């Protein structure tokens, strides 16, 4: 297997060992997340020293950074092995998390709340609702192969949300909301506006996602519109930063963006 080469002996460049370790960790992290180590075992320290042209202490510090991130672990008699797994979600497609992940493990949706609410004024405005107009609120915890991945808080206009509530929690746990909006509510989806921010999760979110306190999450806000342009679905999603990456292929010439997740998802489902 070929690995990216970074010559990094640091002689006379004024950089600290921590700087050099960070550079090595950056390259190795990318390889781990791409699944470059087919057998799940990283090259031994001697091979990494030769590969990166740096010292053994720098390599060990780099591996320590990846261990702290939960991506690798040291196994006696084996070496450094991949233990963390990150899934890719394409940014350029209106696709849902459940559809993206179902090809990589068993996805379970735990419905924590499903009810009619009076949404906050800011949410009502984003959904084009008059103040005091009810909306449907869904809160779901997503697990992949038993491991918590995301906490999804969703506000839906009544036209699409109430038919979903009528189907009951079991349906919401087993089927994608985007699919239910189109099939059950009969409301074709159009486009979505997405923003992503890296934040430190609050203690309650850390507890739900089984994360250590102070862990990082990707806070995603997505407003999805119907085919006729009306806003219908406003989501606030907290994704474990150590379990999911967002991916897109960008074209400078055309300005186009296409999401690609290694066969992760297609279409408009959530």
C-alpha positions as CSV (number, residue, x, y, z in Angstrom):
1,X,0.0,0.0,0.0
2,X,1.3,3.4,-0.9
3,X,1.1,6.3,1.6
4,X,1.5,10.0,1.1
5,X,5.0,11.1,1.8
6,X,5.8,14.2,3.8
7,X,9.5,14.9,4.3
8,X,9.6,16.5,7.7
9,X,12.8,16.2,9.6
10,X,12.4,19.8,10.8
11,X,16.1,20.5,10.8
12,X,16.7,24.3,11.1
13,X,13.1,25.3,10.3
14,X,12.3,26.5,13.8
15,X,9.2,24.3,14.2
16,X,8.6,22.4,17.4
17,X,8.1,18.7,17.6
18,X,4.4,19.3,18.3
19,X,4.1,21.2,15.0
20,X,5.8,18.3,13.1
21,X,3.6,15.7,14.9
22,X,0.5,17.7,13.9
23,X,1.5,17.6,10.3
24,X,2.1,13.8,10.4
25,X,-1.2,13.3,12.2
26,X,-3.0,15.3,9.5
27,X,-1.9,12.9,6.8
28,X,-2.5,9.8,8.8
29,X,-5.9,11.0,9.9
30,X,-7.0,11.4,6.3
31,X,-5.8,7.9,5.4
32,X,-7.7,6.4,8.4
33,X,-10.9,8.2,7.5
34,X,-10.6,7.1,3.8
35,X,-10.0,3.5,4.8
36,X,-6.5,3.4,3.4
37,X,-5.4,0.7,5.8
38,X,-7.4,-2.3,4.5
39,X,-6.3,-4.6,7.3
40,X,-7.0,-2.0,9.9
41,X,-3.4,-1.8,11.0
42,X,-1.1,1.2,10.5
43,X,2.5,0.8,9.4
44,X,4.9,0.3,12.4
45,X,6.8,3.2,13.8
46,X,10.0,2.4,11.9
47,X,8.1,2.5,8.6
48,X,6.4,5.8,9.5
49,X,9.7,7.4,10.5
50,X,11.1,6.5,7.1
51,X,7.9,7.5,5.3
52,X,7.7,11.0,6.9
53,X,11.4,11.6,7.3
54,X,11.0,12.5,10.9
55,X,12.0,11.2,14.4
56,X,10.4,8.3,16.2
57,X,9.3,10.7,19.0
58,X,7.4,12.8,16.5
59,X,5.7,9.8,15.1
60,X,4.7,8.6,18.5
61,X,3.3,12.0,19.4
62,X,1.3,12.0,16.1
63,X,-0.1,8.6,16.9
64,X,-1.0,9.9,20.4
65,X,-3.0,12.7,18.8
66,X,-5.0,10.1,16.8
67,X,-5.5,8.0,19.9
68,X,-6.8,11.0,21.8
69,X,-9.3,11.5,18.9
70,X,-10.5,7.9,19.3
71,X,-9.4,6.9,15.8
72,X,-6.6,4.4,16.7
73,X,-5.4,2.3,19.6
74,X,-2.3,0.4,20.5
75,X,-2.6,-3.4,20.6
76,X,0.1,-5.5,22.1
77,X,1.5,-7.9,19.5
78,X,-0.3,-6.2,16.7
79,X,0.6,-2.5,16.6
80,X,-1.5,0.6,16.1
81,X,-4.9,-0.4,14.8
82,X,-7.9,1.6,13.5
83,X,-10.7,1.6,16.1
84,X,-12.7,4.7,15.1
85,X,-14.9,5.0,12.1
86,X,-16.2,8.1,10.4
87,X,-19.0,8.1,7.9
88,X,-19.2,10.6,5.0
89,X,-22.3,12.6,4.2
90,X,-22.5,14.3,0.8
91,X,-23.1,18.1,1.0
92,X,-24.2,18.5,-2.6
93,X,-27.3,16.3,-2.4
94,X,-30.6,16.6,-0.6
95,X,-30.1,13.3,1.2
96,X,-31.0,12.2,4.7
97,X,-28.7,10.7,7.3
98,X,-30.6,7.4,7.6
99,X,-30.3,6.8,3.8
100,X,-26.6,7.8,3.8
101,X,-25.7,5.4,6.6
102,X,-28.0,2.4,6.0
103,X,-25.4,0.8,3.7
104,X,-22.7,0.9,6.4
105,X,-24.5,-0.6,9.3
106,X,-27.8,-0.9,11.1
107,X,-29.5,2.5,11.6
108,X,-31.9,2.8,14.5
109,X,-34.0,6.0,15.1
110,X,-35.1,6.5,18.7
111,X,-38.0,9.0,18.7
112,X,-37.6,11.1,21.9
113,X,-40.5,13.5,21.1
114,X,-43.2,13.7,18.5
115,X,-45.9,16.2,19.1
116,X,-47.6,19.4,18.1
117,X,-46.0,22.5,19.6
118,X,-46.1,26.3,19.4
119,X,-42.6,26.9,17.8
120,X,-40.3,29.7,18.9
121,X,-40.9,32.9,17.0
122,X,-37.6,32.6,15.1
123,X,-38.5,29.1,13.9
124,X,-42.0,30.2,12.9
125,X,-40.6,33.0,10.8
126,X,-38.1,30.6,9.1
127,X,-41.1,28.3,8.3
128,X,-43.2,31.2,7.0
129,X,-45.8,30.8,9.9
130,X,-47.7,33.5,11.6
131,X,-46.9,33.9,15.3
132,X,-48.8,31.4,17.4
133,X,-49.4,29.0,14.5
134,X,-48.7,25.4,15.7
135,X,-46.0,23.2,14.1
136,X,-45.0,19.6,14.6
137,X,-41.8,18.9,16.5
138,X,-39.8,15.7,16.2
139,X,-36.7,14.8,18.2
140,X,-34.8,11.7,17.2
141,X,-31.5,10.0,18.4
142,X,-29.8,8.2,15.5
143,X,-27.6,5.1,16.2
144,X,-25.4,3.2,13.8
145,X,-24.6,-0.4,14.9
146,X,-25.6,0.7,18.4
147,X,-23.4,3.7,18.6
148,X,-25.0,7.2,19.0
149,X,-24.3,9.4,16.0
150,X,-26.7,12.3,15.9
151,X,-29.4,14.2,17.7
152,X,-32.0,15.6,15.3
153,X,-34.5,18.3,16.3
154,X,-37.0,19.0,13.6
155,X,-39.9,21.5,13.1
156,X,-42.4,20.7,10.4
157,X,-45.3,22.8,9.1
158,X,-48.6,21.1,10.0
159,X,-49.4,20.2,6.4
160,X,-46.6,17.7,6.3
161,X,-46.1,17.0,10.0
162,X,-49.5,16.0,11.1
163,X,-49.9,13.1,8.6
164,X,-46.6,11.8,10.0
165,X,-47.8,12.0,13.6
166,X,-50.9,10.1,12.6
167,X,-48.7,7.2,11.5
168,X,-47.3,6.8,15.0
169,X,-43.9,6.5,16.5
170,X,-43.1,3.1,15.1
171,X,-43.3,4.5,11.6
172,X,-41.1,7.4,12.5
173,X,-38.5,5.0,13.9
174,X,-38.5,2.8,10.9
175,X,-38.8,5.2,7.9
176,X,-37.1,8.4,6.7
177,X,-38.9,11.6,7.3
178,X,-38.2,12.9,3.8
179,X,-39.7,9.7,2.4
180,X,-42.8,10.1,4.6
181,X,-43.3,13.7,3.7
182,X,-43.4,12.8,0.0
183,X,-45.3,9.5,0.3
184,X,-47.7,10.1,3.2
185,X,-48.2,13.8,3.1
186,X,-48.0,13.9,-0.7
187,X,-45.7,16.9,-0.7
188,X,-42.7,16.7,-3.1
189,X,-39.5,18.2,-1.8
190,X,-37.5,20.8,-3.7
191,X,-34.3,22.3,-2.3
192,X,-32.6,23.0,1.0
193,X,-30.4,25.6,2.6
194,X,-27.7,24.2,4.9
195,X,-25.2,25.7,7.3
196,X,-22.7,23.9,9.4
197,X,-20.7,25.0,12.4
198,X,-18.3,23.2,14.7
199,X,-19.3,23.8,18.4
200,X,-18.5,22.4,21.8
201,X,-21.6,20.3,22.8
202,X,-23.5,21.2,25.9
203,X,-23.5,18.6,28.8
204,X,-27.0,17.4,28.0
205,X,-26.2,16.8,24.3
206,X,-22.9,15.0,25.3
207,X,-24.9,12.7,27.6
208,X,-27.4,11.8,24.9
209,X,-24.7,11.2,22.3
210,X,-22.5,9.2,24.9
211,X,-19.7,11.7,24.4
212,X,-17.2,13.0,26.9
213,X,-18.0,16.5,28.2
214,X,-16.5,19.2,26.1
215,X,-16.6,17.0,22.9
216,X,-17.0,18.7,19.5
217,X,-20.1,18.3,17.4
218,X,-21.1,19.5,13.9
219,X,-24.1,21.7,14.4
220,X,-26.1,21.5,11.2
221,X,-29.1,23.8,10.4
222,X,-31.1,22.8,7.4
223,X,-34.2,24.4,6.0
224,X,-35.9,22.2,3.4
225,X,-38.5,23.6,1.0
226,X,-41.3,21.9,-0.9
227,X,-41.2,21.8,-4.7
228,X,-43.3,24.9,-4.8
229,X,-40.8,26.8,-2.8
230,X,-42.6,26.9,0.6
231,X,-40.5,26.1,3.7
232,X,-41.6,22.9,5.3
233,X,-38.9,21.4,7.5
234,X,-36.4,23.2,9.7
235,X,-33.8,20.9,11.4
236,X,-31.2,21.5,14.1
237,X,-28.9,18.4,14.0
238,X,-26.0,17.7,16.3
239,X,-23.6,15.2,14.7
240,X,-20.7,13.6,16.6
241,X,-17.6,15.2,15.1
242,X,-15.6,12.1,15.6
243,X,-18.0,9.9,13.7
244,X,-19.1,11.8,10.6
245,X,-17.4,14.0,8.0
246,X,-19.1,16.2,5.4
247,X,-17.9,15.8,1.8
248,X,-18.3,17.7,-1.4
249,X,-16.6,17.8,-4.8
250,X,-16.2,21.4,-6.0
251,X,-15.8,22.7,-9.6
252,X,-14.0,26.1,-9.8
253,X,-14.9,26.5,-13.5
254,X,-18.7,26.1,-13.1
255,X,-19.1,26.9,-9.5
256,X,-21.1,23.7,-9.1
257,X,-21.0,21.5,-6.0
258,X,-21.6,17.8,-6.0
259,X,-21.7,15.7,-2.9
260,X,-20.0,12.4,-3.0
261,X,-19.9,9.9,-0.2
262,X,-18.5,6.8,-1.8
263,X,-21.9,5.5,-2.7
264,X,-23.4,6.8,0.5
265,X,-26.6,8.4,-0.7
266,X,-28.7,9.8,-3.5
267,X,-32.1,11.3,-4.0
268,X,-34.0,13.3,-1.4
269,X,-34.6,11.4,1.7
270,X,-34.0,11.8,5.4
